[in-house]
Amino acid sequence: MCTLERRGQFFILTLTGVNKTDQEHRLNPSLISSIRSALAEVKSQAVDGSALITLSEGKFFSNGFDLRHAQVVGVKSGSNQAAIDELLRMVDLFKGVVADMMALPMPTIAAVTGHAAAAGLMLAMSHDYVTMTSSRSVLYMSELDIGMTLPDYFIALIRGKVGSSSARRRLVLQAAKVRAEDAVAMGIVDSAHGSAEEVVAAAMRTGEELTKKKWSGKAYAGIRVALYPEVCGLLGLKDVTVTPSKL
Protein backbone atom coordinates (compact mmCIF):
# COMPACT_ATOMS: atom_id res chain seq x y z
CA MET A 1 0.00 0.00 0.00
CA CYS A 2 1.40 3.42 0.90
CA THR A 3 2.35 5.49 3.90
CA LEU A 4 2.29 9.24 4.46
CA GLU A 5 4.71 11.11 6.70
CA ARG A 6 5.03 14.81 7.38
CA ARG A 7 8.50 16.30 7.87
CA GLY A 8 8.16 20.02 8.41
CA GLN A 9 6.96 21.48 5.12
CA PHE A 10 7.36 18.14 3.33
CA PHE A 11 4.78 15.44 2.86
CA ILE A 12 6.49 12.11 2.09
CA LEU A 13 4.31 9.58 0.28
CA THR A 14 5.92 6.14 0.12
CA LEU A 15 4.67 3.19 -1.92
CA THR A 16 5.36 0.25 0.39
CA GLY A 17 3.75 -2.86 -1.04
CA VAL A 18 1.71 -5.34 0.98
CA ASN A 19 4.87 -7.20 2.01
CA LYS A 20 8.56 -7.47 1.09
CA THR A 21 7.82 -9.85 -1.79
CA ASP A 22 5.13 -7.59 -3.28
CA GLN A 23 6.90 -4.38 -4.18
CA GLU A 24 5.97 -3.87 -7.81
CA HIS A 25 3.36 -1.40 -6.52
CA ARG A 26 0.87 -2.45 -9.19
CA LEU A 27 -2.08 -0.11 -9.33
CA ASN A 28 -5.14 -2.06 -8.29
CA PRO A 29 -8.29 -0.63 -6.68
CA SER A 30 -6.86 -1.01 -3.16
CA LEU A 31 -3.60 0.83 -3.88
CA ILE A 32 -5.39 3.50 -5.92
CA SER A 33 -7.77 4.09 -3.00
CA SER A 34 -4.83 4.22 -0.56
CA ILE A 35 -3.00 6.82 -2.67
CA ARG A 36 -6.11 8.96 -3.06
CA SER A 37 -6.73 8.85 0.68
CA ALA A 38 -3.16 9.98 1.34
CA LEU A 39 -3.42 12.80 -1.19
CA ALA A 40 -6.70 13.96 0.37
CA GLU A 41 -4.90 14.16 3.71
CA VAL A 42 -2.04 16.10 2.12
CA LYS A 43 -4.49 18.57 0.59
CA SER A 44 -6.36 19.03 3.89
CA GLN A 45 -3.11 19.78 5.78
CA ALA A 46 -1.41 21.87 3.10
CA VAL A 47 -0.07 25.31 3.91
CA ASP A 48 1.68 27.80 1.67
CA GLY A 49 5.21 26.53 1.16
CA SER A 50 4.39 22.82 1.36
CA ALA A 51 5.74 20.20 -1.04
CA LEU A 52 5.03 16.52 -1.75
CA ILE A 53 7.75 13.95 -2.44
CA THR A 54 6.74 10.48 -3.62
CA LEU A 55 9.07 7.54 -2.99
CA SER A 56 8.87 3.77 -3.36
CA GLU A 57 10.37 0.70 -1.72
CA GLY A 58 12.04 -2.05 -3.72
CA LYS A 59 13.16 -2.20 -7.33
CA PHE A 60 9.96 -0.78 -8.80
CA PHE A 61 8.49 2.68 -8.59
CA SER A 62 5.30 1.18 -10.01
CA ASN A 63 4.79 -1.55 -12.59
CA GLY A 64 1.48 -0.17 -13.84
CA PHE A 65 -2.01 -1.57 -13.55
CA ASP A 66 -2.46 -4.86 -11.71
CA LEU A 67 -3.28 -7.15 -14.62
CA ARG A 68 -3.14 -10.18 -12.35
CA HIS A 69 -5.92 -8.68 -10.25
CA ALA A 70 -8.05 -8.24 -13.38
CA GLN A 71 -7.30 -11.82 -14.43
CA VAL A 72 -8.42 -13.14 -11.03
CA VAL A 73 -11.68 -11.23 -11.38
CA GLY A 74 -12.15 -12.82 -14.79
CA VAL A 75 -11.40 -16.34 -13.52
CA LYS A 76 -13.81 -15.95 -10.61
CA SER A 77 -16.59 -14.85 -12.93
CA GLY A 78 -15.67 -17.32 -15.66
CA SER A 79 -15.57 -14.50 -18.18
CA ASN A 80 -12.68 -12.85 -20.00
CA GLN A 81 -14.95 -9.84 -20.48
CA ALA A 82 -15.12 -9.45 -16.71
CA ALA A 83 -11.31 -9.23 -16.63
CA ILE A 84 -11.35 -6.57 -19.36
CA ASP A 85 -14.09 -4.65 -17.53
CA GLU A 86 -12.00 -4.72 -14.34
CA LEU A 87 -8.97 -3.36 -16.21
CA LEU A 88 -11.10 -0.55 -17.61
CA ARG A 89 -12.43 0.13 -14.12
CA MET A 90 -8.86 0.54 -12.87
CA VAL A 91 -8.15 2.93 -15.76
CA ASP A 92 -11.12 5.02 -14.62
CA LEU A 93 -10.19 4.85 -10.94
CA PHE A 94 -6.59 5.89 -11.61
CA LYS A 95 -7.87 8.97 -13.43
CA GLY A 96 -8.78 10.26 -9.96
CA VAL A 97 -5.16 9.87 -8.78
CA VAL A 98 -3.84 11.91 -11.70
CA ALA A 99 -6.53 14.55 -11.11
CA ASP A 100 -5.61 14.75 -7.42
CA MET A 101 -1.93 15.18 -8.29
CA MET A 102 -2.58 17.85 -10.90
CA ALA A 103 -4.81 19.81 -8.49
CA LEU A 104 -2.58 19.49 -5.42
CA PRO A 105 -1.81 22.96 -3.99
CA MET A 106 1.96 22.55 -3.78
CA PRO A 107 4.98 21.49 -5.85
CA THR A 108 5.30 17.73 -6.29
CA ILE A 109 8.44 15.65 -6.87
CA ALA A 110 8.70 11.96 -7.79
CA ALA A 111 11.87 10.14 -6.75
CA VAL A 112 11.97 7.23 -9.21
CA THR A 113 14.36 4.74 -7.65
CA GLY A 114 12.99 1.74 -9.55
CA HIS A 115 11.29 0.81 -12.80
CA ALA A 116 8.23 2.87 -13.80
CA ALA A 117 6.00 1.23 -16.39
CA ALA A 118 2.73 2.19 -18.07
CA ALA A 119 0.38 3.66 -15.44
CA GLY A 120 3.34 3.67 -13.06
CA LEU A 121 5.15 6.04 -15.40
CA MET A 122 2.00 8.16 -15.61
CA LEU A 123 2.02 8.34 -11.82
CA ALA A 124 5.59 9.67 -11.90
CA MET A 125 4.83 12.10 -14.74
CA SER A 126 1.82 13.52 -12.92
CA HIS A 127 4.36 15.14 -10.57
CA ASP A 128 5.92 18.52 -11.38
CA TYR A 129 9.48 17.21 -11.12
CA VAL A 130 10.97 13.75 -11.58
CA THR A 131 14.38 12.51 -10.42
CA MET A 132 15.56 9.05 -11.46
CA THR A 133 18.32 6.59 -10.70
CA SER A 134 20.63 5.58 -13.53
CA SER A 135 21.75 2.38 -11.83
CA ARG A 136 18.66 0.20 -12.11
CA SER A 137 15.60 2.03 -13.48
CA VAL A 138 13.85 2.15 -16.84
CA LEU A 139 10.75 3.98 -18.02
CA TYR A 140 8.48 1.90 -20.21
CA MET A 141 5.07 2.40 -21.83
CA SER A 142 4.15 -1.26 -22.32
CA GLU A 143 0.72 -0.84 -23.91
CA LEU A 144 1.89 -1.41 -27.49
CA ASP A 145 3.66 -4.62 -26.47
CA ILE A 146 0.53 -6.01 -24.81
CA GLY A 147 -1.84 -4.84 -27.55
CA MET A 148 -3.71 -2.05 -25.75
CA THR A 149 -4.38 1.57 -26.67
CA LEU A 150 -3.63 4.30 -24.16
CA PRO A 151 -6.40 6.10 -22.25
CA ASP A 152 -7.08 9.61 -23.49
CA TYR A 153 -5.76 11.22 -20.32
CA PHE A 154 -2.48 9.25 -20.63
CA ILE A 155 -1.95 10.64 -24.13
CA ALA A 156 -2.84 14.16 -23.01
CA LEU A 157 -0.43 13.95 -20.06
CA ILE A 158 2.36 12.75 -22.35
CA ARG A 159 1.66 15.54 -24.84
CA GLY A 160 1.70 18.08 -22.04
CA LYS A 161 4.85 16.83 -20.33
CA VAL A 162 7.06 15.58 -23.22
CA GLY A 163 7.78 18.42 -25.62
CA SER A 164 9.58 16.56 -28.42
CA SER A 165 7.51 14.64 -30.98
CA SER A 166 10.42 12.25 -31.53
CA ALA A 167 10.60 11.56 -27.78
CA ARG A 168 6.84 10.91 -27.64
CA ARG A 169 7.13 8.60 -30.65
CA ARG A 170 9.95 6.64 -29.04
CA LEU A 171 8.06 6.36 -25.78
CA VAL A 172 4.65 5.24 -27.05
CA LEU A 173 5.07 4.10 -30.68
CA GLN A 174 8.29 2.16 -30.12
CA ALA A 175 7.59 1.02 -26.54
CA ALA A 176 11.22 1.81 -25.74
CA LYS A 177 12.68 0.98 -22.34
CA VAL A 178 14.22 4.33 -21.54
CA ARG A 179 17.13 4.63 -19.14
CA ALA A 180 17.76 7.66 -16.98
CA GLU A 181 20.27 9.56 -19.14
CA ASP A 182 18.03 9.20 -22.20
CA ALA A 183 14.98 10.17 -20.14
CA VAL A 184 16.72 13.41 -19.19
CA ALA A 185 17.61 14.12 -22.84
CA MET A 186 14.00 13.38 -23.86
CA GLY A 187 12.66 15.78 -21.25
CA ILE A 188 10.76 13.10 -19.33
CA VAL A 189 12.78 13.47 -16.11
CA ASP A 190 14.70 16.39 -14.68
CA SER A 191 17.82 14.71 -13.34
CA ALA A 192 19.57 11.34 -13.16
CA HIS A 193 21.66 10.09 -10.26
CA GLY A 194 23.82 7.06 -9.56
CA SER A 195 22.00 5.55 -6.61
CA ALA A 196 18.58 5.47 -4.99
CA GLU A 197 19.93 7.48 -2.07
CA GLU A 198 21.19 10.19 -4.42
CA VAL A 199 17.82 10.31 -6.18
CA VAL A 200 15.98 10.86 -2.91
CA ALA A 201 18.54 13.47 -1.81
CA ALA A 202 18.10 15.33 -5.11
CA ALA A 203 14.32 15.27 -4.69
CA MET A 204 14.67 16.66 -1.17
CA ARG A 205 16.98 19.43 -2.38
CA THR A 206 14.49 20.42 -5.06
CA GLY A 207 11.74 20.41 -2.47
CA GLU A 208 13.75 22.57 -0.10
CA GLU A 209 14.40 25.14 -2.82
CA LEU A 210 10.70 25.28 -3.71
CA THR A 211 9.34 25.44 -0.17
CA LYS A 212 11.52 28.47 0.56
CA LYS A 213 9.38 30.43 -1.90
CA LYS A 214 6.30 30.14 0.34
CA TRP A 215 4.10 30.32 -2.74
CA SER A 216 0.33 30.38 -2.44
CA GLY A 217 -0.87 26.80 -2.85
CA LYS A 218 -4.09 27.90 -4.51
CA ALA A 219 -2.20 30.02 -7.02
CA TYR A 220 0.28 27.20 -7.70
CA ALA A 221 -2.48 24.68 -8.38
CA GLY A 222 -4.37 27.17 -10.53
CA ILE A 223 -1.34 27.90 -12.67
CA ARG A 224 -0.57 24.19 -13.07
CA VAL A 225 -4.10 23.46 -14.26
CA ALA A 226 -3.88 26.33 -16.75
CA LEU A 227 -0.47 25.13 -17.95
CA TYR A 228 -1.80 21.69 -18.93
CA PRO A 229 -5.29 22.48 -20.29
CA GLU A 230 -5.76 19.32 -22.37
CA VAL A 231 -5.16 16.74 -19.67
CA CYS A 232 -6.76 18.84 -16.94
CA GLY A 233 -9.86 19.27 -19.10
CA LEU A 234 -10.12 15.50 -19.49
CA LEU A 235 -9.65 15.14 -15.73
CA GLY A 236 -12.51 17.55 -15.06
CA LEU A 237 -10.29 20.24 -13.52
CA LYS A 238 -11.38 23.79 -14.20
CA ASP A 239 -9.13 26.78 -14.75
CA VAL A 240 -9.78 29.21 -11.87
CA THR A 241 -8.63 32.74 -11.17
CA VAL A 242 -6.73 33.36 -7.94
CA THR A 243 -5.93 36.91 -6.88
CA PRO A 244 -3.65 38.22 -4.07
CA SER A 245 -5.29 38.64 -0.68
CA LYS A 246 -3.70 42.10 -0.55
CA LEU A 247 -2.47 44.46 -3.24
N, C-alpha and C positions, 0 to 999 in steps of 0.2 A: 504494500500500500504506500502511504506517504506520511511523513511527519512534518510538522511546522514548528519552527523555533524562532523566537525574536531575540536579536542581539542589538540592542540600542536602536538605531534607525533601520537596521536590516531585518527583513523577514527571510528566513532560510527554509525553503521547501525542498525536502529530500525524498526522492523515490527510493523506497526501501525494499520492496518485494515482500511476499508473504513469509519467506524463510530464505536461508542462505543459498538454497539450491534453485530458487525462483527469483532471479534478479534480471530477467529480460525486461521487466516492467512493461509487459504487454497491456495495451489499453483495452480492458474489458469494462463492463458496466460498473463493477465494484471500484476499480482504480479511478475511472473517470469521475464517479461520485465522490471519492475521497479527495481528488485534486480540486474539484469544484467547491467542496466544503472548506478546504484549506484556503482557497482564494477568496471565498466569501468572508472568512475570518480576517484575512489580510486587509481586504477592502474596509471592513468595519473598524479596524484598528489603525488605519492609515492616518498619518499626519504629514504635513508639508515637509519634504526632505526625506521621506521614506524611500526604500528600494527593496526589490525582491530579487533574490538569487536562488536559482533552481539547480540542485545537485542530484546525483544518483549514486547508488551503491552498486558495486560489481562492474562487469565489463560491458554492460549496456547502459546507454542513457535511456533509450526505449526502443524496443523492437517492433513498434507499430501495433496495429489492432490484434487482438487475441483471436486468431483464426481457430485455434484449438477449442476455445470456448464456443465459438459458433458451430464447429463440427459436433461437439457434444450435444448442443441443443438439437441439431439435426438428427443425430442418432437416437436421442430420446424420443423424438417425435416421429421417427421413421420417415423423415422427409428431407431431401436435400434442399427443397425450397425454404424450409424452416431455418436451415443453416444460413442460407443467403439472406433471408429476412433479418436474422439476428446480426449479421455483418452490417447490413444497411442501418439497423437500429443503432449500432455502435458508431457508425459514421455520423448519424444525426446527433447522438449524445455528445460526441467529441466536439461537435460544432459549438456547444456551450462552453467548453474549456477554452477554445480559441477566442470566443467572444469575451469571456471573462478576462483573459490575458490582454486583449487589445483595449479593453475599457479600464484596466487597472490604473488607479490614480498615482502612479509612481514609475520611475524607470525600472526595467526588468532585465535581468542578465541570466543567460543559461550557461552553465559550466558543463560542457559536453566532455565527459571523461571516459566515455564508452561509445559503442556504436549507436547511431541514431538512424532508424530506418522508417520509411513510409510515414505513418501518422506520428511516429516518434520524432522524425525530423521536423514535421510540421509543429510539434510541440516546442521544439527548440527554436524554430524560426518565428514563432509567435512572440518571442521575447524581443526586446529592443536591441540587445547586444548578445553575441554568442562567442564564447571562447572554447577552444577545442584542443585536445591532446593529439600530438603527432605520433605518439608511440604506439597506440593501439586502436584508434577510432577510425571509422569510415562513415560517411553519409551516403544514404542509398534510398532512392525511390524505387521500390520493388514492384510497383503495380504492373508495369509492362511485362515483367518476367512472369507474373502469375496470371496475366490475362485479365486485368481489371482497369477500367478507366478511373481517373481521379475525380473526386467530388469537386463541385464548382468552387467551393471556398478554398480548397487546396490550391487549385490553379490560380485563383485570384491572389492568394497569399504569396505564391511563388512569383507571380508577375510583379507584385508590389515590392518584394524584398530582394529579388535577383534582377539587377538592371540589364545584364547582357543577354541578348537573345541566344548567343552561342552557348552561354552557361546554362540557360534554361533548357535548351535542346539537349545538352549533354546530360543534364540531371534527369529529365523526364522522358525524352525520346531515345536515349541510349541506355537508360537505367545504369549509369556509371556508378561504381563504388568510389566515392571521392574522398581522398585523404586530406589531412588538415591543410597542408601547404597549398594544394590546388583549391581547396574550399575558400582559403583567404583570397587567392588570385581571382576566383569566380565571384567574390563578393557575398558569399553565403555566410561566412563567419568573419569575425573581426580580428582575431589573433589566434596563433597556434603556439603551443608550448610543449616541452619535452615530456612532462609527466603530469599525472592527475593532480598532484599537489600544486604544481605550477599553474595549472589551469584554474584551480579554485582560488589561488592567490591573486591571479590576474583579474578574475571576476570580482573579488573583494576590493581590489584597488580601483577598478572602474566604478564600483558602487560607492566607494568612499569619495571619489571625485565628484560624483553626481549628487550625493546627499548633501555635500557642502553648499550646493546652490540654494537649498531650501525652497525649491520651486513649488508653486501651487499645484497640488495633485490634480485638482479639477481642470486647471489650464493644461497641464501636461497630457491628461487623458483626452481632452478635447482636441488638442493639436494632433495627437497620434491618430485619432479617428479621422480627422480631416486629411491627414497625410496619406492614408490608405483607403480612399473612398470606395474602391471596388469591393475589396474583401469585407470592409466594415458594413457596406450596404447589404451584402449577402448574409452577414451575421446579424442584421437587424439593429445595428448601432447607428444612432443618429448624430449628425454633426450639430454641436451646440455652441452657443456663444458664451464665453466666460469673460467677465470684465473685472478690473481691479476693484477691491473693496474700498480703496481710497485713491483719489487722483491728486 
